[in-house]
Amino acid sequence: MSQRIIRSGVGLGAGLLLAYVALMLMPLLLAGMQDRAPRPVRDELASGMALVAFAMLLAEFVLSGRHKGLSGRIGMDSIMRFHQFMAHVLLAFILIHPFLYSLPMGVVAPLGDLDRETWLQLTTWPGITGLIAWLALFIVVLMAAVRDQLSWSYEAWRISHAVGALLVAVLGWHHTVWAGRYSGEPLLAGVWTIALAIAVIALIHVHWVTPLLQRRRPYRVAAVRQEADRTWTVDLEPDTDGGHSGARLEYKAGQFAWFKVGGPLGRITEHPFSMSSAPAQWPLVSFTIKEAGDFTDRIGQLPEGTQVYLDGPYGNFTLDADDNRPLIMLAGGVGMAPVMSLLRGLRDAGSKRRIILFQANRHEGQILYAGELSDMANSLDLRVHQVLQEPPEGWSGERGFIDRRLLESTLPEDLRQAAQWAVCGPPAMIDALETLLLRDFRVHRSGILSEHFHYRFGDRAGKAGHFLRAALAATVGLLLGLILFALRG
């Protein structure tokens, strides 16, 4: 990737970070402009935390939306990790703020007379909506953090997450406007109402507007073939009989799209999959998908002609056409799909780059594209290393895992330093290899191409340095703003 593109992405990220902090602090500015009698610092800090946290909550709806331009330059994994990190920060602010007030918390819930003020001096309904939103936010964030441990389907979790977040936002708006010391003023109340409307529109756009637009460009299943053990390639083509104009899907090799089999408008049964085809293969668009539960377990039984909708492209697992560095590709399992898209794109472009591919699997039956990779050696400067954890008798390839021992024994140090690296596979594999490249091989972050599909808070990742610095910088900026607000005057 060229330094120009890298600088552009860094500059965009810094600008967005500053804009985020400024927008989150705007309620404090509007509150500080009000002519209010001073209160103890802890009360002002409590109110300030509530104001900032509610702004962060509404911003989460926008952060969780799909932004093709941003995902292509910053990476959707970075955006989603920032979304998750800040969700934990706002949860901390919300959970803490009622306990900071010097007013007595009280022991009786305000369920009686509407004029009674026994719980933080709140009247009944603002107290109830605040309490429900307070508890619901904790549940929503907790369920997102333990999503992989839930027995729910991805679709059920996604519906519950959207509905829960909307409930928190609406109840939080009621509590903020009707109980807040500062938010009851017309200007700030109007800001909150507009911000809530934007958050709801962002939710509607993802779950209703996007599916409506997708229905204008339907695809149909042209073929389904088994690529390896429990792994299938689905070829799609524009469904011109169903209304598709035939216009190209403008994607880059290595990108992904949200894949939804035809269903009712608003149905949340879509999943992100990388394209394994390259743009030059249009009008075919191919996805290689491994059976992994729920929807994917039925992918091999998709009948030809089934209508499919795509939302994309997204992602920044792409190559710069002007980059001529040696390319070392590390692929694990079905993570080979976007890597194959890159290789097909390089072949179609007549690339002269030196390419070394390490493809890792558990056993021989999982190897993808073996025949095509062999043919590619005739048109690309490509060398392939197959790596198996459980090799068969007489196996002549590599054994074990893609690790430091294998890479050091295969690649000279000068090549490791000069190359661009592309890493794709299971999340644990990406994390381990990025750590190896950054810490042990001293590869610069700009020399590593990767993208995560699992955005669990707390995961290690090679991009964690940039992501954590951005998230921590935002948090520090917000905390400084809160302190200044509490100490003003």
WOBEL-V20926 format. One record per helix or strand of 2 or more residues. SS is the DSSP state (h for helix, s for strand). FROM is the first residue (numbers start at 0). TO is the last residue. Records with the same first field share a line. If there is no record, write none. Layout:
SS=FROM-TO, FROM-TO
//
This chain:
h=2-31, 40-62, 67-72, 75-99, 123-144, 146-148, 153-178, 185-213, 239-241, 278-280, 293-300, 332-347, 363-365, 369-375, 403-409, 412-417, 426-439, 444-446, 463-486
s=218-227, 230-237, 255-260, 269-274, 284-289, 306-313, 326-331, 353-360, 380-387, 397-398, 419-423, 447-449
//
